[in-house]
Amino acid sequence: MNFLRGVMGGPSAGPQPSGADTIQKLCDRVASSTLLDDRRDAVRALKSLSKKYRLEVGIQAMEHLIHVLQTDRSDSEIIGYALDTLYNVISNDLEEEEQEENSAKQVDDLGSQFTEIFIKQQENVTLLLTLVEEFDFHVRWPGVKLLTSLLKQQGPQVQQIILVSPMGVSRLMDLLADSREVIRNDGVLLLQQLTKSNAAIQKIVAFENAFERLLDIITEEGNSDGGIVVEDCLLLLQNLLKNNNSNQNFFKEGSYIQRMKPWFEVGDDNCGWSAQKVTNLHLMLQLVRVLVSPTNPPGATSSCQKAMFHCGLLQQLCTILMATGVPADILTETINTVSEVIRGCQTNQDYFASVNAPSNPPRPAIVVLLMSMVNERQPFVLRCAVLYCFQCFLYKNQKGQGEIVSTLLPSTIDGNSVSAGQLLCGGLFSTDSLSNWCAAVALAHALQENATLKEQLLRVQLATSIGNPPVSLLQQCTNILSQGSKVQTRVGLLMLLCTWLSNCSIAVTHFLHNPANVPFLTGQIAENLGEEEQLVQGLCALLLGISIYYNDNSLENYRKEKLKQLIEKRIGRENFIEKLGFISKHELYSRAAQKPQPSFSSPDHMMFDHEFTKLVKELEGVISKAIYKSSEEDKKEEEVKKTLEQHDNIVTHYKKVIREQDQELEELKQRINTLTSQNEQLQATVTQQVSQIQQHKDQYNLLKVQLGKDTQHHNSHSDTFQINGIQTEEVSKLKEELEEWKNKHELLQGQLKEKDSVIEKLNSSQLEMGTTEQSSQTNKFGGLEHNNELQKELEMLRSQIQLQSAEISKLQMENQKLQVMNAAADPALGDSGTTAATSSELEARLEQEIKELKSEVQALSEEKEALKQHLDSSSSTVAILQDEKSKLQREVAESKKEQDDLLVLLADQDQKISALKIKLKDLGVPVEDEDDTESGDQGDEDEDGDEEEQD
């Protein structure tokens, strides 16, 4: 009652208002009436008074209304009235519009206090969950609204009650499946309140298939063109995914990222976007950023980035980025979204580098964005978004850093087109301080953790004015710094120089080589300036400290020890350390260190970059130590540094080797997987073929059994070979080979006989020639013994018989001519001289012919030896063929024997079949006539016999 008095404002003086009396009477009717109709009418009256007399109804009727919910559940109408009344009492939404500003706080407290009374008994919330399960519209809808209001007023307490209630969250998830859109939409609002800042409930809702249902609703409502229902679903999805790694992984593994791509399909005509569409698309972009936020675990962010690239979501976002007519706030959020999708992901960064704007000629998207960044007429938030996009493009992207720096080098500058390097230099030295700062930070990110590019950037030369020699970029930065420009410009240039000189001894040497730089820094640090200049002093101290810490002592006048002595004399060590500490103590430094995205309330607050804050945190301590170190300690430190560098080089080498081995191992694993899959496919094929072979064997055996009777009428020779497993084609092939060898043998025998006959003819011809020569010129030829030797050799000849016969015939004709001449000659001395001359001439010709015959005989002897060898090989071949023939004859005999055994078996089978037929006839079963069967079989035998005769 003390609480109620506090709400009422203490004990009331004077008579109660008429409304309070009416409410009291109605409460009495609800409590005491036995008729349901009377109680229903009383609750309806309380509902109508609850908006105007919210306090009185809440104090007097809440207990009675809860009792109605417990006892009258069978009547949906009275339950609906009771729920509506409780909603009017607890909810602040209805009264906030009517209350004045000074009483707004009192209204909030009133709803919260009534909620606390209601949930004090946890059974009330459990009862409400049960009522929400009812399908009746008049019960379910007010129950959903009441539970939503309870969660708004006392969220954590109600969440805990629902969480411990059996199936509490699951019962509320059924609201998304309700076919009535009003209940479904209010169910989305209820789940929004339920899932706020409660990871346990978020996980339960996600695993109750919430992602699938919400994405279906968004698709049904028209994606970004949908109404406020799409907005509510997107807000609920943000609740489920933001800072919840488990749900993010579940969202990615469920392939829900792919379903986000249609959200960002915009047409060519982007004019006249409705406010709701802008809101929806803005929330959709924020949902993408939730999945790839830099604050998420790196592994989860990387996997989501890869999924967005493979499904085409990144490509769709780049299309919006380069489209015309897109509202400015959507364009800004799209740039921020693309930034985080590509941040630290090499594949996505490479794709973004290849995107071109639809201009003539086409320009890279990076160049177009940088043009907006250095343009002071563009909105501030858009310029910040472009800077963030450029930073994310270069984050852990040495390839992209090299491409940006290469556009500044003399050998790669293209005078016909604007490059990223030219835009950065233009912004770095423009009159707009914000452009100076953005360009300096962007260029610093191009050098981040890349010592090679820091050295290459020293080669950049700038033409300051006509007629003057070019100066280096480093010198130009220090010149502008010493001219006393705006604080924002100097801060940007100092951050660039600190990033450039850190971990690069060559850049430090170039910086110290200019004799004006060190005096300028010491002068800035030593002065006592205002608060605005303290930040510049701290950065000057950091730059001077970097020049000491990374000094390789190559310049005699600016060795580490001399610079320390200079600080001691001109500034003082304590004062130097104090000025160095101004950086980390600055408020803007703390804001920039919180997250990578540059977010500033105004351009004046744009001072620090997130990556630079990491550098300050890393170097502040080591520079402080380096200032107090002696020369001996510096030497030891140098030795340690060299050792560490050597160790780092070794580690880098082994990392490279390990990386290469990992790649080889991955390739081998892929090959093993490929071979394993091929092996599995082949094994499956072999298994399938084995099963088919087994089936064919089974079918063959079955057919063999079924057709056993027909097989006895087949050709006995072919059956024998089939039974023994020898195919008919193989037998015929062997027969053909045997016939071929027989033909060859007969042919060789014929050739031998022919050669023998030729030799006999030659011998007889030679004998005739010898007889003729002896009868004509006995005294002239003394080589008879030699002719006998020739006859022995001629017995061995086998060829060229016709040629020898022709020559012998020619000699015979000449001999006959000589005989005629001798018979007709005169016995005178002169005639005898002529005859002698003719005889000597004939003798010379005969000797020449004999020599020719000897050579021919020798050639024929050699040919005879070759024929002998061929005859021997033919004889061995014939012997082999005879062996093969004998083997075949033995196999045929064995086959005939097996055939005889099979015929015996078939005869026994026929006898058994005949006996069975007789039994079947005795039993009265009709049986096929044997004569018909035998006639058919006889016809088959006749056909087989004809085929054998043809063969």
ABEGO torsion letter per residue (X at the ends): XAAAAAAAGEBBBEBBBAAAAAAAAAAAAAAABABAAAAAAAAAAAAAAAAABAAAAAAAAAAAAAAAAAAAAABAAAAAAAAAAAAAAABAAAAAAABBAAAAAAAAAAAAAAAAAAAABAAAAAAAAAAAABABAAAAAAAAAAAAAAAAABAAAAAAAAAABBGAAAAAAAAAABABAAAAAAAAAAAAAAABGBAAAAAAAAAAGAAAAAAAAAAAAGEAABBAAAAAAAAAAAAAABGBAAAAAAAAAAGAAAAAAAAABBBABABGBBAAAAAAAAAAAAAAAAAABAABBAAAAAAAAAAAAAAGAAAAAAAAAABBGBBAAAAAAAAAAAAAAABGBAAAAAAAAABBBBBOBBBBAAAAAAAAAABAABBAAAAAAAAAAAAAAABGBAAAAAAAAAAABAAABBAABBBAAAAAAAAAABABAAAAAAAAAAAAAAABGBAAAAAAAAABBBBABBGBBBBBAAAAAAAAAAAGBBAAAAAAAAAAAAAAABGBAAAAAAAAABAAAAAAAAAAAABBBBAAAAAAAAAAAAAAAAAAAABAGABAAABAAAAAAAAAAAAEAAAAAAAAAAAAABAAAAAAAABABBBBABAAABABBAAAAAAAAAAAAAAAAAAABBAAAAAAAAAAAAAAAAAAAAAAAAAAAAAAAAAAAAAAAAAAAAAAAAAAAAAAAAAAAAAAAAAAAAAAAAAAAAAAAAAAABBAAAAAAAAAGBBAAAAAAAAAAAAAAAAAAAAAAAAAAAAAAAAAAAAAAAAAAAAAAAAABAAABAAAAAAAAAAAAAAABABGAAAAAAAAAAAAAAAAAAAAAAAABBABAAAAAAAAAAAAAAAAAAAAAAAAAAAAAAAAAAAAAAAAAAAAAAAAAAAAAAAAAAAAAAAAAAAAAAAAAAAAAAAAAAAAAAAAAAAAAAAGBBBBBAAAAAAAAAAAAAAAAAAAAAX
